[in-house]
Amino acid sequence: MHDLISYHHLRGMGIDVSLDVESIRADFPILKRKLPNGKQLVYFDNAATSQKPQCVIDSMSEYYSVYNSNAHRANHTLADEATTALEGARKSISTYFGTSPDQMVYTSGATEAINLVSYAWARENLSTDDVIVLTEMEHHADIVPWQQLSKEKGVEVRYVPIDIDSFTLDMDAFEVAVEGASLVCVVHTSNVLGIRNPIERIVELAHSQGARVLLDCAQSAPHERIRFDDSGVDFVAISAHKMGGPTGIGCLLIKKEVMGQMGPFMTGGSMIKTVSTDGSTFQEGHALFETGTPRIAEAIGWGAAVEWLEQFDMKDVHSHINRIASWTAEKISEIEGITVYGDSSRNDSSGAVSFLHNSIQSQDLAFLLDEGGFAVRTGHHCAQPLMDALGVPSTNRASFWLYNTMEEAEAFVTHLSDVVDRFSDK
Ligand SMILES: Cc1ncc(COP(=O)(O)O)c(C=O)c1O
C-alpha cells in the first residue's frame, strides 16, 4: 500500500507533494508484466482502457466467491448482501461525481449512456423542428445515435468545426450553431487531441437558447473530478473502465428536472411496477432505465475503483499526467517526419498524444513500438470525422494515466527515435 497518510498529511499542511508513483504502481499487478519477447510492458493505451488496481480485482473476486447472488429480487442472505453492495457502489460512485444516487443510472458504458439519452429523452422530446449540435471532435458514440435519430425523426444535426491550427473547438462557430438548438452533445476531453473543451462557456451558451447539454466525460473522468450537480450540465456519460474500474459498466447522470421528461429505454424485468396481459406500469427515477439483472460484479468493482481514486487529489493526478504528456509531445515532435496532432503543452489537456509519421504507416509503427514493449493505440480512434478534419486516415496515440512515469516516457521517445532512424525513407 502506498503511504496515503503522509500524502494527505503533507497536502493538509499546504505542502505541494507530487504523486508517489512507485507506490501507486505497486497496486497494479499487470504493470510488472513482461511481454512474450521478454520486454517490460509499458502501457500507454490508457485512453482506450486503464489498468485495474488490485482492490478492484479483489472486490469482484470476493463477490463471485463469497456472496454471488442476484440483486433486488430474493430475501436470502446472499441476495441481501449483493443488493447492499450494488447500491453501496451507486452511493460511492454518485458521491464521487458530486450528485445523489437517484440521479445515476448504471449503463454498460458511455456508449449506452448516450444511447439512453437518444432513446429515452430525445425520442420523447424532439421532432422535425429541433436541432442537435455536435462537434467534429466527437467519438462515434456521440455521433451515430444522433444520425439515427435524425433519420427517424427529421431532427437537424449541426457539427461545430475545430480550429485546425490550435486543435481547439471553434467557439465562434459554436455560437452560431447553437442558435435555436434543443440539445448540445459535446465531448469534455477529446480522446484524440487531448484537448478539454470550455464546457462552462458551452453550458452558458446552450442554456441561453434553452438547449439541454449532454457531456461525454469518458476521457475526462479519469483525469479530473466531475461535479455533476455544480456543472449545470443536464446529462453526463461516463465509462468505468477508463478510470480503473471494470469493463461492461458506466453510468448516465441525469439532472433531476430532466428525469421526469424521459420515457423507458429497454423494457422487461426490473423496470416495471406491474405487468398483466393488459399491459404494464413502470418504475420511476433511475429504476426505469435499469432493465434485467444488473451488472453487479462490475458495479462493485467500479465502487472499489472510485474509493481507491478518492485517495488522490485529481489536480495532482492531472498535473502528473500533463507533465509526461507535454514532455512526450514536445520530444516526439522533434523526431524527423513526425507530426503531433493536439497541443499537449496546454495545461488543460488530458494526456493523449496523437502523432503520425510521414512515411511509416501507423500500423507498422505500432507493431515496431510493441516490439519494444510499448502499448499504444493505432487507427481512427472512433473519431473518423475528426480524422477527416485533420486530413489523416489514422494516428498513433500514446495516452497516460497516474501510474506512468517520466522514465517510461523517456524510454518511449528513445525507442521511437531509433525505429524512425531505422525504418523511415531517407
Ligand atoms: C470520448 C469517448 N466517448 C465515448 C467512448 C465510448 O466509451 P465506451 O466504449 O466505454 O462505451 C469513448 C471510448 O473510447 C471515448 O473515448
The ligand as a Tripos MOL2 file, in Angstrom:
@<TRIPOS>MOLECULE
LIG
   16    16     1     0     0
SMALL
NO_CHARGES

@<TRIPOS>ATOM
      1 C1        -14.6120   10.3140  -25.8060 C.3       1 LIG1
      2 C2        -15.2300    8.9490  -25.7520 C.ar      1 LIG1
      3 N1        -16.5590    8.8280  -25.7510 N.ar      1 LIG1
      4 C3        -17.1660    7.6510  -25.6840 C.ar      1 LIG1
      5 C4        -16.4250    6.4860  -25.6380 C.ar      1 LIG1
      6 C5        -17.1510    5.1780  -25.5880 C.3       1 LIG1
      7 O1        -16.9150    4.5360  -24.3870 O.3       1 LIG1
      8 P1        -17.3280    3.0120  -24.1810 P.3       1 LIG1
      9 O2        -16.7590    2.2650  -25.3610 O.co2     1 LIG1
     10 O3        -16.6820    2.6360  -22.9150 O.co2     1 LIG1
     11 O4        -18.7980    2.9530  -24.1290 O.co2     1 LIG1
     12 C6        -15.0400    6.5430  -25.6630 C.ar      1 LIG1
     13 C7        -14.2110    5.3190  -25.6640 C.2       1 LIG1
     14 O5        -13.1080    5.2870  -26.1650 O.2       1 LIG1
     15 C8        -14.4150    7.8220  -25.7100 C.ar      1 LIG1
     16 O6        -13.0900    7.9530  -25.7260 O.3       1 LIG1
@<TRIPOS>BOND
     1     1     2 1
     2     2     3 ar
     3     2    15 ar
     4     3     4 ar
     5     4     5 ar
     6     5     6 1
     7     5    12 ar
     8     6     7 1
     9     7     8 1
    10     8     9 2
    11     8    10 1
    12     8    11 1
    13    12    13 1
    14    12    15 ar
    15    13    14 2
    16    15    16 1
@<TRIPOS>SUBSTRUCTURE
     1 LIG1         1 GROUP 0 **** ****
